């Protein structure tokens, strides 16, 4: 897994834990399969529409999701990822 994808995967999983949801629930909200979520997490770059949808569901900025920013998601998450 490439570095950006690895970071994104860790961020999405940590955010899901903080929100108290499973990746399967995120997949259901986005009307995609769990495998699609895993594929997105392994992808080096997400399509813009996917990035937008996922950031909205997780309540984070797109820049944070695509690894361009370390902040912008609320207290506690950055410490988990450090």
C-alpha positions in Angstrom: 0.0 0.0 0.0 1.3 3.4 -0.9 2.0 6.0 1.8 -1.0 8.3 1.1 -3.3 5.3 1.0 -1.9 3.9 4.2 -2.4 7.3 6.0 -5.9 7.6 4.6 -6.8 4.1 5.7 -5.6 4.8 9.2 -7.4 8.1 9.4 -10.7 6.7 8.1 -10.6 3.7 10.5 -9.7 6.0 13.4 -12.5 8.4 12.6 -15.0 5.5 12.3 -13.9 4.3 15.8 -14.4 7.8 17.2 -17.8 8.0 15.6 -18.8 4.6 16.8 -19.5 3.2 13.4 -18.1 0.3 11.3 -16.9 0.5 7.8 -19.9 -1.6 6.8 -22.2 1.1 8.1 -20.2 3.7 6.2 -20.6 1.5 3.1 -24.3 1.3 3.6 -24.7 5.1 4.0 -22.8 5.6 0.8 -24.7 2.8 -1.0 -21.6 0.8 -1.9 -20.2 -2.5 -0.9 -17.7 -2.9 2.0 -15.2 -4.1 -0.7 -15.6 -0.8 -2.4 -14.7 1.0 0.8 -11.6 -1.2 1.2 -10.6 -0.5 -2.4 -11.0 3.2 -1.8 -8.8 3.0 1.3 -6.1 1.1 -0.7 -6.2 3.6 -3.6 -3.5 6.2 -3.9 -5.9 8.9 -5.1 -9.7 9.0 -4.7 -12.0 10.4 -7.4 -13.3 13.8 -6.4 -16.8 12.7 -6.0 -15.8 9.8 -3.7 -13.5 12.0 -1.7 -16.4 14.5 -1.2 -18.9 11.8 -0.2 -16.6 10.1 2.2 -15.5 13.3 3.9 -19.1 14.4 4.4 -20.0 11.0 6.0 -17.0 11.2 8.3 -17.4 14.9 9.1 -13.9 15.8 8.0 -12.3 18.2 5.5 -11.3 16.8 2.1 -7.8 18.0 2.7 -7.5 15.9 5.8 -9.0 12.9 4.1 -6.6 13.1 1.1 -3.6 13.6 3.5 -2.9 17.2 2.7 -3.7 18.4 6.3 -3.3 17.1 9.8 -6.0 19.1 11.4 -9.6 19.8 11.0 -11.5 16.8 12.4 -12.0 17.6 16.0 -10.3 16.9 19.3 -8.7 13.6 19.9 -8.2 12.2 16.5 -4.8 13.6 15.7 -3.5 12.2 19.0 -4.7 8.7 18.0 -2.9 9.0 14.7 0.3 10.3 16.1 
